[in-house]
Amino acid sequence: MTTLTKPRARAGGRAARRSIRSAPKFDMLPGLTRTLPTCEVMDPDQIARIDAASMNILENVGVVFRDEIALADWRRAGAKVVGERVYLDRGLVRDLVATIPADFTYHARDPQKNVRLGGPHSIFVPMTGAPYLRDLDDVRRNPTLADLAMFHKLSHMMPALHSSAHHIVEPYDHPISQRHLRITYSSMKHSDKTFMGMTTSPKNAEDVMELCAILFGADFMEDHPVTTGNCNGNSPLVWDETMLGAMRAFCRRNQPVLCSPFVLGGANTPASVPATVAQLNAEALSALAYTQVIRRGCPAIYGHYLSTVSMRSGAPMAGTPEISLMNFMIGQMARFYGVPWRTSNTLGGAKTFDAQAGYESATTLSAVIHAGANYIWHSAGWNEAGMHCSVAKFVVDAEQCAMAHRMASGPQWGDFDAALAAIPDVGPGGHYLGHPHTQENFQIAFFMPDLFDNNSIEQWVADGSKEITERALIHARRLLDAYEEPTLDAGVNEALLDYIARREREIPAADALNQDY
């Protein structure tokens, strides 16, 4: 939890303790190690049914790989290839997927912020890809590179966020063809947490790998994951040249990718929860297997973007019961194959930071925690079906993630005996507010949100009757006022800027992806 009141210098034990408590605290929470039981909605026979259905899809329907290099790779691996369609034998798929590491550690610029992923180990990652933002004045508009930097700074300062992501918002003041360079630099410069790498084209992905090599060292990357790529599939059952080329750029450097079918349940999948999961599972397995064709043993993550579609309007929905059920099922399938998995968090379709946004986000957050997700993406800011990132929602979502971190870590037993000893001290009819154990432990015993108002109505009115959006925007401004940049090594910074300047000279400025330069 972040406290923003500036401490005053005072002498004395109680005043000194109060000063320490009120000092700003931006230390990142450690990666989440979940102790809660996962929600298992399928029995072993149902898991086997999904697996068998997915393998049948891979063997008899096939998956289209619209990429000549991938098709040649699959032929060499022993798959049946007819045109662009690849038919994958289940034995081949199982053999390949079995070589994916069950867990690994992300290495951040600050080694104290390294985080483990897989098994019970999870991380929270902010949203990305918003073409609009709701800014510090709650105005919806197009973002700039400065707005992106603002979100990277907030990501750096929010304790429960373990990553600065990449293009949280699209910087419209830079040409599309060169945008990936400035986005990656902003991720690296404004935070020393782990980050994501752009996969908008194979050439862009190669640039990201080169920038990572400057920051971390090419040899270091051979054995240490330092960033994450995302490769979206085109459901149903298609992987395209752009995503596959970017996947190769990451996997060849031993960097993990999220193999993410883009699912709109009922539109590009059957109108059935189990059948949707069977198709999504087949799509994810085909990409996971291909990562191991590229480089056997490289880390990879079972991914998805998951939504259901309103049959009234065709619009994607968030927070529905079926999305929660599918997350539970997908978590079981990922554990069945022994691979880490990614999901999306705190999603909402509301147009403002209203009650709908809160309910949808809370429903999703609860489900992904109980589903046992590892890479918990889109954990802060998402609204309007991803069309905008809200500053107010960003900081509240991040605090919700801190609360989820506390819950999913399970009960803390360290002071159990000392707490029990307070009971006879207080006795019947007393209270614990002044007891030494309470004084020592009240800040850590129960989570106290900064952004929720639990005062009386009279106190709330006296404080200006501020609702959650206003309080959150005030909080965000205070955070940004307190931000201190984690300085890059001067030589590394110069090398990064030199690389970016050279590539910006080489890549023509255009409002199109860089596919050729």
Summary of the structure (lengths in Angstrom):
residues: 517
radius of gyration: 23.9
end to end distance: 45.1
largest distance: 79.7
contacts: 1783
relative contact order: 0.15
helix: 47%
strand: 15%
